[in-house]
Amino acid sequence: MLKGKIILITGASRGIGRATALLLAENHADVIINYHNDESEAEASELVDAITKKGQNAIKIYPRSR
């Protein structure tokens, strides 16, 4: 359904963003995980691992310059 699509999810390390990222990966999208603070880095890393285990590509980004 979403094969070949790359989707950016903001605030994706937990909650609705996390659930959305997982659903998109289950539908064959590659996902960019954006998280908003240093405390969310571990959650974002775990989500990237979960998505790659589903066979999709995933990366995490943190906009340090504001």
PDBQT receptor file of N, H, CA, C and O in Angstrom, charges set to zero:
ATOM      1  N   MET A   1       0.809  -1.195   0.000  1.00  0.00    +0.000 N 
ATOM      2  CA  MET A   1       0.000   0.000   0.000  1.00  0.00    +0.000 C 
ATOM      3  C   MET A   1       0.859   1.270   0.000  1.00  0.00    +0.000 C 
ATOM      4  O   MET A   1       0.631   2.163  -0.816  1.00  0.00    +0.000 OA
ATOM      5  N   LEU A   2       1.847   1.362   0.906  1.00  0.00    +0.000 N 
ATOM      6  H   LEU A   2       2.032   0.636   1.568  1.00  0.00    +0.000 HD
ATOM      7  CA  LEU A   2       2.703   2.537   0.982  1.00  0.00    +0.000 C 
ATOM      8  C   LEU A   2       4.137   2.242   0.561  1.00  0.00    +0.000 C 
ATOM      9  O   LEU A   2       5.042   3.024   0.852  1.00  0.00    +0.000 OA
ATOM     10  N   LYS A   3       4.346   1.130  -0.116  1.00  0.00    +0.000 N 
ATOM     11  H   LYS A   3       3.611   0.495  -0.352  1.00  0.00    +0.000 HD
ATOM     12  CA  LYS A   3       5.690   0.739  -0.544  1.00  0.00    +0.000 C 
ATOM     13  C   LYS A   3       6.303   1.846  -1.399  1.00  0.00    +0.000 C 
ATOM     14  O   LYS A   3       5.673   2.358  -2.324  1.00  0.00    +0.000 OA
ATOM     15  N   GLY A   4       7.549   2.204  -1.068  1.00  0.00    +0.000 N 
ATOM     16  H   GLY A   4       8.060   1.788  -0.316  1.00  0.00    +0.000 HD
ATOM     17  CA  GLY A   4       8.248   3.244  -1.808  1.00  0.00    +0.000 C 
ATOM     18  C   GLY A   4       8.038   4.642  -1.260  1.00  0.00    +0.000 C 
ATOM     19  O   GLY A   4       8.651   5.590  -1.749  1.00  0.00    +0.000 OA
ATOM     20  N   LYS A   5       7.187   4.791  -0.258  1.00  0.00    +0.000 N 
ATOM     21  H   LYS A   5       6.689   4.021   0.139  1.00  0.00    +0.000 HD
ATOM     22  CA  LYS A   5       6.924   6.093   0.341  1.00  0.00    +0.000 C 
ATOM     23  C   LYS A   5       7.828   6.293   1.557  1.00  0.00    +0.000 C 
ATOM     24  O   LYS A   5       8.109   5.350   2.297  1.00  0.00    +0.000 OA
ATOM     25  N   ILE A   6       8.274   7.517   1.750  1.00  0.00    +0.000 N 
ATOM     26  H   ILE A   6       8.046   8.283   1.149  1.00  0.00    +0.000 HD
ATOM     27  CA  ILE A   6       9.051   7.900   2.919  1.00  0.00    +0.000 C 
ATOM     28  C   ILE A   6       8.230   8.946   3.659  1.00  0.00    +0.000 C 
ATOM     29  O   ILE A   6       7.843   9.964   3.085  1.00  0.00    +0.000 OA
ATOM     30  N   ILE A   7       7.966   8.688   4.934  1.00  0.00    +0.000 N 
ATOM     31  H   ILE A   7       8.280   7.861   5.400  1.00  0.00    +0.000 HD
ATOM     32  CA  ILE A   7       7.076   9.558   5.692  1.00  0.00    +0.000 C 
ATOM     33  C   ILE A   7       7.786  10.071   6.937  1.00  0.00    +0.000 C 
ATOM     34  O   ILE A   7       8.393   9.304   7.684  1.00  0.00    +0.000 OA
ATOM     35  N   LEU A   8       7.701  11.388   7.148  1.00  0.00    +0.000 N 
ATOM     36  H   LEU A   8       7.208  12.011   6.541  1.00  0.00    +0.000 HD
ATOM     37  CA  LEU A   8       8.260  12.045   8.322  1.00  0.00    +0.000 C 
ATOM     38  C   LEU A   8       7.151  12.188   9.362  1.00  0.00    +0.000 C 
ATOM     39  O   LEU A   8       6.091  12.750   9.083  1.00  0.00    +0.000 OA
ATOM     40  N   ILE A   9       7.409  11.672  10.567  1.00  0.00    +0.000 N 
ATOM     41  H   ILE A   9       8.269  11.216  10.794  1.00  0.00    +0.000 HD
ATOM     42  CA  ILE A   9       6.464  11.799  11.670  1.00  0.00    +0.000 C 
ATOM     43  C   ILE A   9       7.127  12.664  12.739  1.00  0.00    +0.000 C 
ATOM     44  O   ILE A   9       8.185  12.308  13.257  1.00  0.00    +0.000 OA
ATOM     45  N   THR A  10       6.508  13.800  13.071  1.00  0.00    +0.000 N 
ATOM     46  H   THR A  10       5.648  14.089  12.650  1.00  0.00    +0.000 HD
ATOM     47  CA  THR A  10       7.044  14.649  14.140  1.00  0.00    +0.000 C 
ATOM     48  C   THR A  10       6.461  14.185  15.470  1.00  0.00    +0.000 C 
ATOM     49  O   THR A  10       5.302  13.778  15.545  1.00  0.00    +0.000 OA
ATOM     50  N   GLY A  11       7.267  14.250  16.500  1.00  0.00    +0.000 N 
ATOM     51  H   GLY A  11       8.209  14.581  16.440  1.00  0.00    +0.000 HD
ATOM     52  CA  GLY A  11       6.826  13.793  17.813  1.00  0.00    +0.000 C 
ATOM     53  C   GLY A  11       6.536  12.312  17.832  1.00  0.00    +0.000 C 
ATOM     54  O   GLY A  11       5.585  11.867  18.475  1.00  0.00    +0.000 OA
ATOM     55  N   ALA A  12       7.352  11.544  17.131  1.00  0.00    +0.000 N 
ATOM     56  H   ALA A  12       8.125  11.905  16.609  1.00  0.00    +0.000 HD
ATOM     57  CA  ALA A  12       7.051  10.128  16.911  1.00  0.00    +0.000 C 
ATOM     58  C   ALA A  12       7.632   9.188  17.952  1.00  0.00    +0.000 C 
ATOM     59  O   ALA A  12       7.439   7.977  17.839  1.00  0.00    +0.000 OA
ATOM     60  N   SER A  13       8.322   9.679  18.943  1.00  0.00    +0.000 N 
ATOM     61  H   SER A  13       8.479  10.662  19.035  1.00  0.00    +0.000 HD
ATOM     62  CA  SER A  13       8.973   8.761  19.877  1.00  0.00    +0.000 C 
ATOM     63  C   SER A  13       7.992   8.108  20.853  1.00  0.00    +0.000 C 
ATOM     64  O   SER A  13       8.330   7.106  21.483  1.00  0.00    +0.000 OA
ATOM     65  N   ARG A  14       6.780   8.662  20.989  1.00  0.00    +0.000 N 
ATOM     66  H   ARG A  14       6.506   9.476  20.477  1.00  0.00    +0.000 HD
ATOM     67  CA  ARG A  14       5.809   8.058  21.915  1.00  0.00    +0.000 C 
ATOM     68  C   ARG A  14       4.389   8.481  21.539  1.00  0.00    +0.000 C 
ATOM     69  O   ARG A  14       4.187   9.332  20.673  1.00  0.00    +0.000 OA
ATOM     70  N   GLY A  15       3.436   7.885  22.191  1.00  0.00    +0.000 N 
ATOM     71  H   GLY A  15       3.600   7.194  22.895  1.00  0.00    +0.000 HD
ATOM     72  CA  GLY A  15       2.037   8.252  22.014  1.00  0.00    +0.000 C 
ATOM     73  C   GLY A  15       1.487   8.013  20.618  1.00  0.00    +0.000 C 
ATOM     74  O   GLY A  15       1.779   7.003  19.977  1.00  0.00    +0.000 OA
ATOM     75  N   ILE A  16       0.687   8.961  20.167  1.00  0.00    +0.000 N 
ATOM     76  H   ILE A  16       0.450   9.781  20.688  1.00  0.00    +0.000 HD
ATOM     77  CA  ILE A  16       0.025   8.853  18.857  1.00  0.00    +0.000 C 
ATOM     78  C   ILE A  16       1.058   8.810  17.735  1.00  0.00    +0.000 C 
ATOM     79  O   ILE A  16       0.887   8.060  16.774  1.00  0.00    +0.000 OA
ATOM     80  N   GLY A  17       2.131   9.603  17.840  1.00  0.00    +0.000 N 
ATOM     81  H   GLY A  17       2.270  10.212  18.621  1.00  0.00    +0.000 HD
ATOM     82  CA  GLY A  17       3.172   9.604  16.808  1.00  0.00    +0.000 C 
ATOM     83  C   GLY A  17       3.831   8.253  16.667  1.00  0.00    +0.000 C 
ATOM     84  O   GLY A  17       4.089   7.795  15.554  1.00  0.00    +0.000 OA
ATOM     85  N   ARG A  18       4.107   7.607  17.794  1.00  0.00    +0.000 N 
ATOM     86  H   ARG A  18       3.898   7.979  18.699  1.00  0.00    +0.000 HD
ATOM     87  CA  ARG A  18       4.704   6.274  17.778  1.00  0.00    +0.000 C 
ATOM     88  C   ARG A  18       3.767   5.265  17.126  1.00  0.00    +0.000 C 
ATOM     89  O   ARG A  18       4.183   4.485  16.270  1.00  0.00    +0.000 OA
ATOM     90  N   ALA A  19       2.508   5.282  17.531  1.00  0.00    +0.000 N 
ATOM     91  H   ALA A  19       2.169   5.915  18.227  1.00  0.00    +0.000 HD
ATOM     92  CA  ALA A  19       1.525   4.354  16.969  1.00  0.00    +0.000 C 
ATOM     93  C   ALA A  19       1.364   4.574  15.466  1.00  0.00    +0.000 C 
ATOM     94  O   ALA A  19       1.225   3.617  14.704  1.00  0.00    +0.000 OA
ATOM     95  N   THR A  20       1.384   5.823  15.049  1.00  0.00    +0.000 N 
ATOM     96  H   THR A  20       1.497   6.600  15.667  1.00  0.00    +0.000 HD
ATOM     97  CA  THR A  20       1.275   6.138  13.622  1.00  0.00    +0.000 C 
ATOM     98  C   THR A  20       2.482   5.619  12.854  1.00  0.00    +0.000 C 
ATOM     99  O   THR A  20       2.335   5.036  11.780  1.00  0.00    +0.000 OA
ATOM    100  N   ALA A  21       3.671   5.827  13.399  1.00  0.00    +0.000 N 
ATOM    101  H   ALA A  21       3.790   6.301  14.272  1.00  0.00    +0.000 HD
ATOM    102  CA  ALA A  21       4.890   5.355  12.740  1.00  0.00    +0.000 C 
ATOM    103  C   ALA A  21       4.872   3.839  12.575  1.00  0.00    +0.000 C 
ATOM    104  O   ALA A  21       5.246   3.328  11.520  1.00  0.00    +0.000 OA
ATOM    105  N   LEU A  22       4.444   3.122  13.603  1.00  0.00    +0.000 N 
ATOM    106  H   LEU A  22       4.141   3.538  14.460  1.00  0.00    +0.000 HD
ATOM    107  CA  LEU A  22       4.375   1.661  13.520  1.00  0.00    +0.000 C 
ATOM    108  C   LEU A  22       3.344   1.213  12.489  1.00  0.00    +0.000 C 
ATOM    109  O   LEU A  22       3.594   0.277  11.730  1.00  0.00    +0.000 OA
ATOM    110  N   LEU A  23       2.191   1.872  12.455  1.00  0.00    +0.000 N 
ATOM    111  H   LEU A  23       1.988   2.633  13.072  1.00  0.00    +0.000 HD
ATOM    112  CA  LEU A  23       1.154   1.525  11.480  1.00  0.00    +0.000 C 
ATOM    113  C   LEU A  23       1.639   1.766  10.058  1.00  0.00    +0.000 C 
ATOM    114  O   LEU A  23       1.396   0.949   9.169  1.00  0.00    +0.000 OA
ATOM    115  N   LEU A  24       2.324   2.882   9.841  1.00  0.00    +0.000 N 
ATOM    116  H   LEU A  24       2.522   3.546  10.564  1.00  0.00    +0.000 HD
ATOM    117  CA  LEU A  24       2.858   3.165   8.513  1.00  0.00    +0.000 C 
ATOM    118  C   LEU A  24       3.892   2.120   8.104  1.00  0.00    +0.000 C 
ATOM    119  O   LEU A  24       3.910   1.682   6.953  1.00  0.00    +0.000 OA
ATOM    120  N   ALA A  25       4.745   1.721   9.029  1.00  0.00    +0.000 N 
ATOM    121  H   ALA A  25       4.730   2.077   9.964  1.00  0.00    +0.000 HD
ATOM    122  CA  ALA A  25       5.748   0.691   8.732  1.00  0.00    +0.000 C 
ATOM    123  C   ALA A  25       5.079  -0.640   8.409  1.00  0.00    +0.000 C 
ATOM    124  O   ALA A  25       5.530  -1.360   7.518  1.00  0.00    +0.000 OA
ATOM    125  N   GLU A  26       4.010  -0.971   9.125  1.00  0.00    +0.000 N 
ATOM    126  H   GLU A  26       3.644  -0.386   9.848  1.00  0.00    +0.000 HD
ATOM    127  CA  GLU A  26       3.280  -2.210   8.832  1.00  0.00    +0.000 C 
ATOM    128  C   GLU A  26       2.671  -2.183   7.436  1.00  0.00    +0.000 C 
ATOM    129  O   GLU A  26       2.424  -3.227   6.834  1.00  0.00    +0.000 OA
ATOM    130  N   ASN A  27       2.430  -0.965   6.924  1.00  0.00    +0.000 N 
ATOM    131  H   ASN A  27       2.631  -0.116   7.413  1.00  0.00    +0.000 HD
ATOM    132  CA  ASN A  27       1.895  -0.801   5.570  1.00  0.00    +0.000 C 
ATOM    133  C   ASN A  27       2.985  -0.475   4.566  1.00  0.00    +0.000 C 
ATOM    134  O   ASN A  27       2.718   0.097   3.509  1.00  0.00    +0.000 OA
ATOM    135  N   HIS A  28       4.227  -0.846   4.905  1.00  0.00    +0.000 N 
ATOM    136  H   HIS A  28       4.443  -1.310   5.764  1.00  0.00    +0.000 HD
ATOM    137  CA  HIS A  28       5.387  -0.832   4.010  1.00  0.00    +0.000 C 
ATOM    138  C   HIS A  28       5.969   0.538   3.703  1.00  0.00    +0.000 C 
ATOM    139  O   HIS A  28       6.640   0.694   2.682  1.00  0.00    +0.000 OA
ATOM    140  N   ALA A  29       5.739   1.534   4.545  1.00  0.00    +0.000 N 
ATOM    141  H   ALA A  29       5.194   1.408   5.373  1.00  0.00    +0.000 HD
ATOM    142  CA  ALA A  29       6.372   2.842   4.374  1.00  0.00    +0.000 C 
ATOM    143  C   ALA A  29       7.697   2.865   5.130  1.00  0.00    +0.000 C 
ATOM    144  O   ALA A  29       7.840   2.215   6.166  1.00  0.00    +0.000 OA
ATOM    145  N   ASP A  30       8.658   3.613   4.609  1.00  0.00    +0.000 N 
ATOM    146  H   ASP A  30       8.542   4.141   3.768  1.00  0.00    +0.000 HD
ATOM    147  CA  ASP A  30       9.880   3.918   5.352  1.00  0.00    +0.000 C 
ATOM    148  C   ASP A  30       9.578   5.165   6.179  1.00  0.00    +0.000 C 
ATOM    149  O   ASP A  30       8.837   6.042   5.735  1.00  0.00    +0.000 OA
ATOM    150  N   VAL A  31      10.149   5.245   7.378  1.00  0.00    +0.000 N 
ATOM    151  H   VAL A  31      10.750   4.532   7.738  1.00  0.00    +0.000 HD
ATOM    152  CA  VAL A  31       9.730   6.284   8.316  1.00  0.00    +0.000 C 
ATOM    153  C   VAL A  31      10.925   7.065   8.862  1.00  0.00    +0.000 C 
ATOM    154  O   VAL A  31      11.960   6.493   9.204  1.00  0.00    +0.000 OA
ATOM    155  N   ILE A  32      10.757   8.381   8.934  1.00  0.00    +0.000 N 
ATOM    156  H   ILE A  32       9.917   8.846   8.655  1.00  0.00    +0.000 HD
ATOM    157  CA  ILE A  32      11.708   9.255   9.602  1.00  0.00    +0.000 C 
ATOM    158  C   ILE A  32      11.076   9.651  10.932  1.00  0.00    +0.000 C 
ATOM    159  O   ILE A  32       9.990  10.230  10.972  1.00  0.00    +0.000 OA
ATOM    160  N   ILE A  33      11.770   9.330  12.013  1.00  0.00    +0.000 N 
ATOM    161  H   ILE A  33      12.651   8.860  11.981  1.00  0.00    +0.000 HD
ATOM    162  CA  ILE A  33      11.290   9.592  13.368  1.00  0.00    +0.000 C 
ATOM    163  C   ILE A  33      11.896  10.904  13.842  1.00  0.00    +0.000 C 
ATOM    164  O   ILE A  33      13.115  11.007  13.983  1.00  0.00    +0.000 OA
ATOM    165  N   ASN A  34      11.063  11.906  14.089  1.00  0.00    +0.000 N 
ATOM    166  H   ASN A  34      10.074  11.823  13.975  1.00  0.00    +0.000 HD
ATOM    167  CA  ASN A  34      11.522  13.180  14.633  1.00  0.00    +0.000 C 
ATOM    168  C   ASN A  34      11.116  13.241  16.095  1.00  0.00    +0.000 C 
ATOM    169  O   ASN A  34       9.959  12.994  16.436  1.00  0.00    +0.000 OA
ATOM    170  N   TYR A  35      12.074  13.571  16.962  1.00  0.00    +0.000 N 
ATOM    171  H   TYR A  35      13.014  13.772  16.685  1.00  0.00    +0.000 HD
ATOM    172  CA  TYR A  35      11.756  13.704  18.378  1.00  0.00    +0.000 C 
ATOM    173  C   TYR A  35      12.241  15.062  18.865  1.00  0.00    +0.000 C 
ATOM    174  O   TYR A  35      13.116  15.670  18.248  1.00  0.00    +0.000 OA
ATOM    175  N   HIS A  36      11.673  15.540  19.974  1.00  0.00    +0.000 N 
ATOM    176  H   HIS A  36      10.963  15.046  20.476  1.00  0.00    +0.000 HD
ATOM    177  CA  HIS A  36      11.827  16.943  20.332  1.00  0.00    +0.000 C 
ATOM    178  C   HIS A  36      12.754  17.256  21.498  1.00  0.00    +0.000 C 
ATOM    179  O   HIS A  36      13.063  18.425  21.727  1.00  0.00    +0.000 OA
ATOM    180  N   ASN A  37      13.206  16.253  22.242  1.00  0.00    +0.000 N 
ATOM    181  H   ASN A  37      12.955  15.303  22.056  1.00  0.00    +0.000 HD
ATOM    182  CA  ASN A  37      14.107  16.562  23.348  1.00  0.00    +0.000 C 
ATOM    183  C   ASN A  37      15.046  15.393  23.618  1.00  0.00    +0.000 C 
ATOM    184  O   ASN A  37      14.796  14.266  23.192  1.00  0.00    +0.000 OA
ATOM    185  N   ASP A  38      16.109  15.677  24.320  1.00  0.00    +0.000 N 
ATOM    186  H   ASP A  38      16.311  16.593  24.666  1.00  0.00    +0.000 HD
ATOM    187  CA  ASP A  38      17.130  14.656  24.597  1.00  0.00    +0.000 C 
ATOM    188  C   ASP A  38      16.570  13.455  25.342  1.00  0.00    +0.000 C 
ATOM    189  O   ASP A  38      17.046  12.334  25.157  1.00  0.00    +0.000 OA
ATOM    190  N   GLU A  39      15.565  13.675  26.180  1.00  0.00    +0.000 N 
ATOM    191  H   GLU A  39      15.179  14.585  26.330  1.00  0.00    +0.000 HD
ATOM    192  CA  GLU A  39      14.992  12.579  26.965  1.00  0.00    +0.000 C 
ATOM    193  C   GLU A  39      14.280  11.550  26.084  1.00  0.00    +0.000 C 
ATOM    194  O   GLU A  39      14.119  10.399  26.490  1.00  0.00    +0.000 OA
ATOM    195  N   SER A  40      13.854  11.949  24.894  1.00  0.00    +0.000 N 
ATOM    196  H   SER A  40      13.984  12.885  24.565  1.00  0.00    +0.000 HD
ATOM    197  CA  SER A  40      13.124  11.049  23.998  1.00  0.00    +0.000 C 
ATOM    198  C   SER A  40      14.029  10.224  23.096  1.00  0.00    +0.000 C 
ATOM    199  O   SER A  40      13.534   9.399  22.328  1.00  0.00    +0.000 OA
ATOM    200  N   GLU A  41      15.341  10.425  23.167  1.00  0.00    +0.000 N 
ATOM    201  H   GLU A  41      15.743  11.095  23.790  1.00  0.00    +0.000 HD
ATOM    202  CA  GLU A  41      16.255   9.734  22.248  1.00  0.00    +0.000 C 
ATOM    203  C   GLU A  41      16.182   8.218  22.393  1.00  0.00    +0.000 C 
ATOM    204  O   GLU A  41      16.171   7.508  21.387  1.00  0.00    +0.000 OA
ATOM    205  N   ALA A  42      16.131   7.711  23.613  1.00  0.00    +0.000 N 
ATOM    206  H   ALA A  42      16.140   8.287  24.430  1.00  0.00    +0.000 HD
ATOM    207  CA  ALA A  42      16.064   6.257  23.818  1.00  0.00    +0.000 C 
ATOM    208  C   ALA A  42      14.773   5.687  23.240  1.00  0.00    +0.000 C 
ATOM    209  O   ALA A  42      14.783   4.621  22.625  1.00  0.00    +0.000 OA
ATOM    210  N   GLU A  43      13.672   6.391  23.434  1.00  0.00    +0.000 N 
ATOM    211  H   GLU A  43      13.664   7.258  23.933  1.00  0.00    +0.000 HD
ATOM    212  CA  GLU A  43      12.394   5.936  22.882  1.00  0.00    +0.000 C 
ATOM    213  C   GLU A  43      12.429   5.944  21.355  1.00  0.00    +0.000 C 
ATOM    214  O   GLU A  43      11.917   5.027  20.713  1.00  0.00    +0.000 OA
ATOM    215  N   ALA A  44      13.033   6.979  20.780  1.00  0.00    +0.000 N 
ATOM    216  H   ALA A  44      13.449   7.724  21.302  1.00  0.00    +0.000 HD
ATOM    217  CA  ALA A  44      13.148   7.066  19.324  1.00  0.00    +0.000 C 
ATOM    218  C   ALA A  44      14.018   5.934  18.784  1.00  0.00    +0.000 C 
ATOM    219  O   ALA A  44      13.697   5.347  17.750  1.00  0.00    +0.000 OA
ATOM    220  N   SER A  45      15.111   5.623  19.472  1.00  0.00    +0.000 N 
ATOM    221  H   SER A  45      15.371   6.099  20.312  1.00  0.00    +0.000 HD
ATOM    222  CA  SER A  45      15.988   4.528  19.047  1.00  0.00    +0.000 C 
ATOM    223  C   SER A  45      15.254   3.192  19.084  1.00  0.00    +0.000 C 
ATOM    224  O   SER A  45      15.398   2.373  18.176  1.00  0.00    +0.000 OA
ATOM    225  N   GLU A  46      14.472   2.975  20.128  1.00  0.00    +0.000 N 
ATOM    226  H   GLU A  46      14.354   3.640  20.865  1.00  0.00    +0.000 HD
ATOM    227  CA  GLU A  46      13.699   1.729  20.249  1.00  0.00    +0.000 C 
ATOM    228  C   GLU A  46      12.680   1.620  19.118  1.00  0.00    +0.000 C 
ATOM    229  O   GLU A  46      12.456   0.538  18.576  1.00  0.00    +0.000 OA
ATOM    230  N   LEU A  47      12.067   2.749  18.768  1.00  0.00    +0.000 N 
ATOM    231  H   LEU A  47      12.249   3.628  19.209  1.00  0.00    +0.000 HD
ATOM    232  CA  LEU A  47      11.088   2.746  17.679  1.00  0.00    +0.000 C 
ATOM    233  C   LEU A  47      11.756   2.439  16.339  1.00  0.00    +0.000 C 
ATOM    234  O   LEU A  47      11.208   1.686  15.534  1.00  0.00    +0.000 OA
ATOM    235  N   VAL A  48      12.920   3.009  16.098  1.00  0.00    +0.000 N 
ATOM    236  H   VAL A  48      13.365   3.620  16.752  1.00  0.00    +0.000 HD
ATOM    237  CA  VAL A  48      13.670   2.692  14.869  1.00  0.00    +0.000 C 
ATOM    238  C   VAL A  48      13.948   1.193  14.810  1.00  0.00    +0.000 C 
ATOM    239  O   VAL A  48      13.781   0.580  13.756  1.00  0.00    +0.000 OA
ATOM    240  N   ASP A  49      14.363   0.599  15.911  1.00  0.00    +0.000 N 
ATOM    241  H   ASP A  49      14.499   1.097  16.767  1.00  0.00    +0.000 HD
ATOM    242  CA  ASP A  49      14.613  -0.849  15.958  1.00  0.00    +0.000 C 
ATOM    243  C   ASP A  49      13.344  -1.640  15.654  1.00  0.00    +0.000 C 
ATOM    244  O   ASP A  49      13.384  -2.614  14.902  1.00  0.00    +0.000 OA
ATOM    245  N   ALA A  50      12.229  -1.229  16.230  1.00  0.00    +0.000 N 
ATOM    246  H   ALA A  50      12.196  -0.439  16.841  1.00  0.00    +0.000 HD
ATOM    247  CA  ALA A  50      10.958  -1.930  16.007  1.00  0.00    +0.000 C 
ATOM    248  C   ALA A  50      10.545  -1.866  14.539  1.00  0.00    +0.000 C 
ATOM    249  O   ALA A  50      10.042  -2.846  13.989  1.00  0.00    +0.000 OA
ATOM    250  N   ILE A  51      10.754  -0.723  13.912  1.00  0.00    +0.000 N 
ATOM    251  H   ILE A  51      11.163   0.073  14.359  1.00  0.00    +0.000 HD
ATOM    252  CA  ILE A  51      10.385  -0.564  12.503  1.00  0.00    +0.000 C 
ATOM    253  C   ILE A  51      11.298  -1.385  11.605  1.00  0.00    +0.000 C 
ATOM    254  O   ILE A  51      10.829  -2.021  10.661  1.00  0.00    +0.000 OA
ATOM    255  N   THR A  52      12.599  -1.377  11.888  1.00  0.00    +0.000 N 
ATOM    256  H   THR A  52      12.980  -0.861  12.655  1.00  0.00    +0.000 HD
ATOM    257  CA  THR A  52      13.512  -2.155  11.046  1.00  0.00    +0.000 C 
ATOM    258  C   THR A  52      13.266  -3.655  11.200  1.00  0.00    +0.000 C 
ATOM    259  O   THR A  52      13.507  -4.418  10.264  1.00  0.00    +0.000 OA
ATOM    260  N   LYS A  53      12.792  -4.084  12.363  1.00  0.00    +0.000 N 
ATOM    261  H   LYS A  53      12.596  -3.465  13.123  1.00  0.00    +0.000 HD
ATOM    262  CA  LYS A  53      12.433  -5.495  12.535  1.00  0.00    +0.000 C 
ATOM    263  C   LYS A  53      11.232  -5.877  11.688  1.00  0.00    +0.000 C 
ATOM    264  O   LYS A  53      11.036  -7.053  11.380  1.00  0.00    +0.000 OA
ATOM    265  N   LYS A  54      10.429  -4.895  11.312  1.00  0.00    +0.000 N 
ATOM    266  H   LYS A  54      10.588  -3.940  11.563  1.00  0.00    +0.000 HD
ATOM    267  CA  LYS A  54       9.289  -5.134  10.419  1.00  0.00    +0.000 C 
ATOM    268  C   LYS A  54       9.724  -5.147   8.951  1.00  0.00    +0.000 C 
ATOM    269  O   LYS A  54       8.914  -5.387   8.055  1.00  0.00    +0.000 OA
ATOM    270  N   GLY A  55      11.024  -4.885   8.718  1.00  0.00    +0.000 N 
ATOM    271  H   GLY A  55      11.682  -4.690   9.446  1.00  0.00    +0.000 HD
ATOM    272  CA  GLY A  55      11.552  -4.935   7.359  1.00  0.00    +0.000 C 
ATOM    273  C   GLY A  55      11.554  -3.603   6.631  1.00  0.00    +0.000 C 
ATOM    274  O   GLY A  55      11.833  -3.556   5.433  1.00  0.00    +0.000 OA
ATOM    275  N   GLN A  56      11.248  -2.525   7.331  1.00  0.00    +0.000 N 
ATOM    276  H   GLN A  56      11.021  -2.564   8.304  1.00  0.00    +0.000 HD
ATOM    277  CA  GLN A  56      11.236  -1.203   6.717  1.00  0.00    +0.000 C 
ATOM    278  C   GLN A  56      12.443  -0.405   7.181  1.00  0.00    +0.000 C 
ATOM    279  O   GLN A  56      13.048  -0.716   8.207  1.00  0.00    +0.000 OA
ATOM    280  N   ASN A  57      12.787   0.625   6.420  1.00  0.00    +0.000 N 
ATOM    281  H   ASN A  57      12.295   0.878   5.586  1.00  0.00    +0.000 HD
ATOM    282  CA  ASN A  57      13.865   1.527   6.800  1.00  0.00    +0.000 C 
ATOM    283  C   ASN A  57      13.323   2.579   7.752  1.00  0.00    +0.000 C 
ATOM    284  O   ASN A  57      12.182   3.022   7.620  1.00  0.00    +0.000 OA
ATOM    285  N   ALA A  58      14.146   2.972   8.708  1.00  0.00    +0.000 N 
ATOM    286  H   ALA A  58      15.073   2.612   8.816  1.00  0.00    +0.000 HD
ATOM    287  CA  ALA A  58      13.770   4.025   9.639  1.00  0.00    +0.000 C 
ATOM    288  C   ALA A  58      15.027   4.724  10.131  1.00  0.00    +0.000 C 
ATOM    289  O   ALA A  58      16.064   4.095  10.341  1.00  0.00    +0.000 OA
ATOM    290  N   ILE A  59      14.919   6.026  10.311  1.00  0.00    +0.000 N 
ATOM    291  H   ILE A  59      14.077   6.537  10.140  1.00  0.00    +0.000 HD
ATOM    292  CA  ILE A  59      15.988   6.812  10.922  1.00  0.00    +0.000 C 
ATOM    293  C   ILE A  59      15.347   7.760  11.928  1.00  0.00    +0.000 C 
ATOM    294  O   ILE A  59      14.148   8.032  11.867  1.00  0.00    +0.000 OA
ATOM    295  N   LYS A  60      16.158   8.255  12.849  1.00  0.00    +0.000 N 
ATOM    296  H   LYS A  60      17.132   8.033  12.899  1.00  0.00    +0.000 HD
ATOM    297  CA  LYS A  60      15.684   9.249  13.813  1.00  0.00    +0.000 C 
ATOM    298  C   LYS A  60      16.438  10.542  13.585  1.00  0.00    +0.000 C 
ATOM    299  O   LYS A  60      17.618  10.530  13.237  1.00  0.00    +0.000 OA
ATOM    300  N   ILE A  61      15.749  11.663  13.782  1.00  0.00    +0.000 N 
ATOM    301  H   ILE A  61      14.790  11.673  14.064  1.00  0.00    +0.000 HD
ATOM    302  CA  ILE A  61      16.383  12.975  13.672  1.00  0.00    +0.000 C 
ATOM    303  C   ILE A  61      15.940  13.826  14.848  1.00  0.00    +0.000 C 
ATOM    304  O   ILE A  61      14.823  13.700  15.351  1.00  0.00    +0.000 OA
ATOM    305  N   TYR A  62      16.839  14.686  15.266  1.00  0.00    +0.000 N 
ATOM    306  H   TYR A  62      17.746  14.788  14.858  1.00  0.00    +0.000 HD
ATOM    307  CA  TYR A  62      16.584  15.612  16.370  1.00  0.00    +0.000 C 
ATOM    308  C   TYR A  62      17.082  16.980  15.952  1.00  0.00    +0.000 C 
ATOM    309  O   TYR A  62      18.286  17.162  15.765  1.00  0.00    +0.000 OA
ATOM    310  N   PRO A  63      16.190  17.947  15.799  1.00  0.00    +0.000 N 
ATOM    311  CA  PRO A  63      16.625  19.268  15.346  1.00  0.00    +0.000 C 
ATOM    312  C   PRO A  63      17.307  20.050  16.450  1.00  0.00    +0.000 C 
ATOM    313  O   PRO A  63      16.651  20.797  17.176  1.00  0.00    +0.000 OA
ATOM    314  N   ARG A  64      18.604  19.890  16.585  1.00  0.00    +0.000 N 
ATOM    315  H   ARG A  64      19.136  19.283  15.995  1.00  0.00    +0.000 HD
ATOM    316  CA  ARG A  64      19.359  20.516  17.680  1.00  0.00    +0.000 C 
ATOM    317  C   ARG A  64      19.456  22.032  17.540  1.00  0.00    +0.000 C 
ATOM    318  O   ARG A  64      19.485  22.743  18.544  1.00  0.00    +0.000 OA
ATOM    319  N   SER A  65      19.505  22.528  16.325  1.00  0.00    +0.000 N 
ATOM    320  H   SER A  65      19.481  21.950  15.509  1.00  0.00    +0.000 HD
ATOM    321  CA  SER A  65      19.588  23.986  16.154  1.00  0.00    +0.000 C 
ATOM    322  C   SER A  65      18.178  24.560  16.103  1.00  0.00    +0.000 C 
ATOM    323  O   SER A  65      17.371  24.181  15.254  1.00  0.00    +0.000 OA
ATOM    324  N   ARG A  66      17.899  25.458  17.001  1.00  0.00    +0.000 N 
ATOM    325  H   ARG A  66      18.555  25.765  17.691  1.00  0.00    +0.000 HD
ATOM    326  CA  ARG A  66      16.543  26.049  17.053  1.00  0.00    +0.000 C 
ATOM    327  C   ARG A  66      16.638  27.545  16.997  1.00  0.00    +0.000 C 
ATOM    328  O   ARG A  66      15.615  28.230  17.027  1.00  0.00    +0.000 OA
TER     329      ARG A  66
